[in-house]
């Protein structure tokens, strides 16, 4: 189909994509294009109808007969082999355009408008409408989303604020190290920690609560409070049911049991967050002084600044807890799992940590900034195990050009980050865990900036990135300083599965050997 009028931004994106698509290689952001090339390129633009891809029945076959429901990340790679880097899939009423090339992911992300939308999140939003709850940064859209982010961003993303959370996180790390010792002694014959991912989940929950609420939740004590256990269960249920619900049209949700379980899970998540917000409000009221400075934990700041209503604070805090636990804990689990299999890397990391923090010194935010190998280990973990293996984007504002296709407004894209992370043209030897890929130096190879974007890109990128990194750096550096980590000699390899996020399929158990012993 021939398009007559495209904006210059679309044409730039489109021509770059065309050049990259036709040459089968990386585009160059600085490529300038003459108008005759533009007209030539414009003539070649295809539409969504021209895209190949599986039908709804074929998708169901792939998901439920071939078993890719749990390995949707792997399905990205399989489909890419069949259809190339751009194809469309049908999920019930949804048509999704899959994008599995670093160039084309860049094109989609660079053409996003002022208010990017990940997906319409109908199932999450419907719950909020049902219960009259406010939206948070994950579910809000448009100018309202921008307003919320402008309030939430500074204390989550500005380095000086984020570093100030290090002491609180370090307290949680100290408790986790103590818990590892207790777990080994109480049920691990002196060495083994069973269900490491579950334990790290408790760490991450405790960690994010200590940052956001300046409160401890007791997750790392011998008896985890019942409410917290139920919260953990509800998060799991909500993520398990989300991809099932989207297979059904919204009109049938009230009649299916999945929806009732989904609502019950959200009810519990909001209940826990509500209790935390009200506890903090009571605390603030008891010591409130007029004209006092806005200081304290994240929630204190949000409540005292009065830029959001209490309902809005609740909506945002719930979504922060939700987004900030599995993501961080799964990443640390995979990092430890890989390091346990790579003693030389573990030793290199141990040397770095003891050099920067000799003796009993506990690392600060500034110290971890001096540990490039630590950062490289986490970075490589996020490449091999992108906890968000596929990320959605809807084009709201305008039509966009990707590759040699023109897509209408409201096209739902699925950015296949997992497939691109294993593209050997982007990352040579992609199945090898190689932290050195991310170290600066003479051997550094150039990498496509959109080959691995684990925290997303642009103004809608992860809100908790800096806090998550700080948590992961502090925990990993201190664990490796304290323990030598080894695989379970009787264990089998643990594979990733997709439960909205990339998670370990089976329980992970590792040996933790005390270095001082
Ligand atoms: C290893 C840890 C984490 C990873 C890999 C991760 C990754 C991501 C990704 C890929 C997105 C989507 C970005 C996009 O669409 O461009 C996202 C969004 C988000 N993340 Fe994270 N995240 C992590 C930890 C956290 C933490 C600790 C928090 C909370 C403190 C958090 C809060 C959020 C929120 C609220 C959003 C939605 C932002 C919006 O739509 O405006 N994340 N994250």
Boltz pocket constraint, residues with backbone or C-beta under 6 A from the ligand:
constraints:
  - pocket:
      binder: B
      contacts: [[A, 118], [A, 137], [A, 138], [A, 139], [A, 149], [A, 208], [A, 319], [A, 320], [A, 321], [A, 323], [A, 324], [A, 325], [A, 327], [A, 328], [A, 331], [A, 382], [A, 387], [A, 388], [A, 391], [A, 392], [A, 453], [A, 454], [A, 455], [A, 456], [A, 457], [A, 458], [A, 459], [A, 460], [A, 461], [A, 462], [A, 463], [A, 464], [A, 465], [A, 467], [A, 468]]
      max_distance: 6.0
